[in-house]
Amino acid sequence: MFFTGARDTELVGLTDGRFPATPRRRGSHPVFSLGRLPQNAGCAVCPCSSRRPYGRSEYLWIREGCTLLHTGYVMDRDSFIIKRLRFNIPAEIAYGLRFRGEVPDTCIESTGDRSRST
């Protein structure tokens, strides 16, 4: 699942300052759901960025032009999934996110699939 609207300042706090963006008061980034927590207590998520993760030889991304399931939302750019910054999203933040759709497996690329420069 792909959501938009997580505030940069919240992401910096939830990732103990490891989120790689400079927090701007009104800045936001999308998050990618990695799955439900036990007993449906919420979801584990990780932030996404339009910039390739630096210092990483392997990474995943949702490719530009992908049409998401359930909503028809079309990805307007590559969105890199920063899996190393996994966290559980608190309800007070989750309620403010906008659901953009489910990402089809065919739209998730990895560095192991093909070489690509960005």
Stockholm file with secondary structure:
# STOCKHOLM 1.0

chainA/1-118         MFFTGARDTELVGLTDGRFPATPRRRGSHPVFSLGRLPQNAGCAVCPCSSRRPYGRSEYLWIREGCTLLHTGYVMDRDSFIIKRLRFNIPAEIAYGLRFRGEVPDTCIESTGDRSRST
#=GR chainA/1-118 SS CEEEEEEHHHHHHHTTTCCSSCCCTTCEEEEEEEEECGGGCCEEEEEEESSCCTTCSSCEEECTTCBCBTTCCBCSSCEEECGGGCEECCHHHHTTCEEEEBCCGGGEEETTTCCCCC
#=GC SS_cons         CEEEEEEHHHHHHHTTTCCSSCCCTTCEEEEEEEEECGGGCCEEEEEEESSCCTTCSSCEEECTTCBCBTTCCBCSSCEEECGGGCEECCHHHHTTCEEEEBCCGGGEEETTTCCCCC
//
